[in-house]
Amino acid sequence: MNKPLISVIIRVYNEEKWISTVLESLKKQEYREFETIIVDSQSTDNTINICKKYDCKIVSINKKDFNYSYASNVGAENASGDILCYISGHSVPFHSNYLGIAAKLFNDSLIGGVYGEVIALPDGSITEKLFNNLGYKKSLKEGTIFEKEIHPGILSCSNAFLRKDIWKKHKFKEELGHGGEDVEMAYRIIQEGKYIVKEPNLLVMHSHGSSFFKFIKEFRAWRSMYSDVENYIKLNE
């Protein structure tokens, strides 16, 4: 198996609760060909002090300049790897072979992007635990899926990988910086003739502690955001 360097890019702002758990999980990865890049939006808590205890490259941006696309692009600009991995400061890789699974998939030159599943963190709400666990069990039954069409949730940057050479051509669109930039990137990857792979064993723990009603509100917002992305793509063919 080829062993590409993976650049793990973590966008953070006041993530002291979970960032050490995230970095400990990375430290225990069996696949060792990776670097960790922290993109910090002027955290005011202990996040950066925690990150300094680990082998990380820390890049700072102004909080007022933050949007998801901008932060993700800054991370990629500071990355040395051929593969970019995007997780958040509260996305904890669940398995010690998390990076190894992704690296193996990228040995196929037709794979342009890879993403996985999400289960709730220990402090996640009951709603998140039920919803995410059902989704994960469904994905396990479906197995590895090679996708050629975009849909809500594809290549979600709470748990996603993509080739850096494709990012260089397209980059994340700052017009979609408040959400949906990852779906648009998935579209560009597919337009390049590559597959997006959904791999259920590429698993992270990630949640926000959302109550039932907040979760429903977020779900509706995601659906609306997807429509905005579709319109953006149509206008920018």
PALUM-186544 format. One record per residue (C-alpha): residue in one letter; x, y, z. Coordinates in steps of 0.001 Angstrom, whole numbers, plus 524288, in hexadecimal, padded with zeros to 5 digits. Layout:
N
AXYZ;...
***
This chain:
237
M800008000080000;N804C380D9B7FCD3;K805938161D808DF;P801B08240780559;L803D782EC780F35;I7F6C0832B781508;S7F50D8409B81A07;V7EAFA84084824F3;I7E4E684E198254C;I7DD41851B38317D;R7D58D85E6883223;V7D45F862ED84040;Y7CE6D86D9084883;N7CDB686B6A85746;E7CE8285C9C85637;E7D53B859D086333;K7CAD984FCD866F3;W7CE14845E685C56;I7DA7784A078552B;S7E3A18421885DC2;T7DB47835F885B54;V7DBD68389084CB3;L7EA9E83A2284CEB;E7EC8D82E3A85599;S7E4C78263184BD5;L7ED9282AF9840E3;K7F9948280C84911;K7F517819D984A15;Q7F2EE817F383B89;E7F98480BFF835BE;Y7FBCB81368828FD;R806F181CB582BDC;E8086B8244181F20;F800D98304C82345;E8022883E208283F;T7F89B8460983064;I7F5078541082D39;I7ECE185C21836A6;V7E59C867BF830D5;D7E1C68701C83C72;S7D84787B8783C18;Q7DDE0882D7847DF;S7D96E8796585275;T7D80C87FBB85FD4;D7D86587349867E0;N7E33186925869D9;T7E2518634985C21;I7EF6F8680F8570F;N7F6CF864AF86382;I7F1AF856D28622A;C7F57185617853CA;K8034D85A8E856DE;K8052C84E1385EBA;Y803D38463785240;D80B15845B58455C;C8028B84FAD83E58;K8046E85AE283504;I7FC05865FA83A1D;V7F6E587047830B5;S7EF0187BD3835B0;I7E47B8837E82E87;N7DC5C88F0283315;K7CF5A88B02838C0;K7C8838959B830D7;D7CDEF88F9682452;F7C928881EC8276B;N7C07D87A2381E9F;Y7C16086B8681C3A;S7C6F586CE080E91;Y7D135876ED8122F;A7D5FE86F1481DE1;S7D65286283815E5;N7DE078692480B0F;V7E7C586ED4814C4;G7E9D18613A81A34;A7EC4185BA280CA9;E7F5A2866A880928;N7FDDC862CD814EF;A7FD278543B8120A;S8083684BE480C99;G8003683F9E80A34;D7FA9083A217FDA5;I7EE0D836EE80508;L7E681840E280D22;C7DE9E83C14818C6;Y7D4788450981EE3;I7CF52842DD82C99;S7CAAB84C8B836CB;G7CFFB84F4084455;H7C5548465684985;S7C64083B7183F53;V7CCF48301484626;P7D1D88251283D36;F7CBF8818B2842C5;H7D57E80E6083DA8;S7E45580DB983E33;N7E46880A6C82FA0;Y7DC3F8166682BF4;L7E6F081C818238C;G7EB4F80F5481E59;I7DDC880C60818E5;A7DDCA8192E81169;A7EBB98178480C7D;K7E88880A1E806F9;L7DCA180F517FFB7;F7E4B281A107F957;N7EDA080FDE7F333;D7E2F180F417E8DB;S7E57081AC37DFC1;L7D6DD81BA77DCAF;I7D3DF81F8A7EAB8;G7D39282E437EC6B;G7CCF682F807F9A3;V7C990826FA80539;Y7C09882942810BF;G7BB548214E81BF5;E7B104820458265E;V7AE668279D832EF;I7A9BD822FF8402D;A7A71282BE984BB0;L7B13382F98855D1;P7AEF982A78863A3;D7A8C78377E8676B;G7A021837E585B58;S791738391085CF4;I7886482D4F85CC6;T783228321484FAD;E790BB8327D849B8;K7944D8252E84F1C;L787FA81ECC849CC;F788538257783C79;N796E6823B083A15;N79748815A183ECE;L78C068120D835C6;G793248187482A74;Y79FBB8115A82DB6;K7990C8041882E89;K7927E8069782174;S79FA180A0581B68;L7A5DD7FD9E8209C;K79B667F5A8819AF;E79D787FD2580CFF;G7AC4B7FBC380DB2;T7B5F8803C0805DC;I7AF0D80C237FBB0;F7B52C8125F7EF92;E7AD7C81E9D7EC71;K7AC398267E7DFF1;E7A16582FE77E3E3;I7A0D283A157EE8C;H796C58399A7F97A;P7950383FBD806FC;G7A02083BE781006;I7A9BE83777805A2;L7B81183A0880911;S7B451840D7815CF;C7C0898477881AFF;S7BE60842B7828D5;N7C3FB835FE82359;A7C92A836CF81564;F7D533834D780CE0;L7D882839E67FF4B;R7E40483A9E7F60B;K7EBDC8471C7F736;D7EDE68482B7E88F;I7DF238492D7E6B8;W7DE54853557F190;K7E8C285B5C7EA89;K7E02385BE07DE66;H7D37785F547E537;K7D572863217F378;F7CA16865187FCB9;K7C11B8700B7F86B;E7C08287B348021E;E7B31E87EF77FCDE;L7AE98872618037D;G7B69B874C480FA7;H7AB258739F818F1;G7A82E865A1814BA;G7A75585CDD808EA;E7B52985F4A80413;D7B839850DB805EB;V7ACC584CC07FD3F;E7B17A856077F2A1;M7BF23850357F3C6;A7B94D842987F240;Y7B2CE8472F7E5C0;R7BFC684C187E066;I7C67883F417E3D3;I7BC08837B47DC6C;Q7BD4C841167D0E1;E7CBC383D857D0AE;G7C7A082F8F7CDAB;K7CA5282A7D7DB60;Y7C1F88230E7E50F;I7BE0B827437F2AF;V7BEAE81BAF7FC05;K7B62081A6580801;E7BCF18111381157;P7B56080DFC81DE8;N7C1848091582500;L7C7658169A82388;L7C0AD81A9683016;V7C18C82679838F6;M7BA4682AAF84522;H7B46B83815842A5;S7A89283F3084842;H7A3F984C3484DB5;G79AF48486C858DA;S78F0684CC78511E;S7819E84A9785707;F776DB8444E84EE0;F771308514084A4F;K77E8B8573F847A5;F7826484AFD84027;I7762884C0283796;K7791E85A6183532;E78726857038314B;F7826084C1A82860;R779408557B82141;A7844A85F5C82012;W78D08854E6819EE;R78275851E380FEB;S780E98604780CAB;M78FA4861CE80BAF;Y790328568180200;S7867585D8A7F947;D78F158699A7F9D1;V79ACB861717F58C;E7933885B9C7EA2C;N78F94869437E5B1;Y79DA886DCD7E71D;I7A270862837DEB6;K79863865707D424;L79CAD8739C7D3B8;N7AB1D870287D340;E7ABE5865247C970;
***
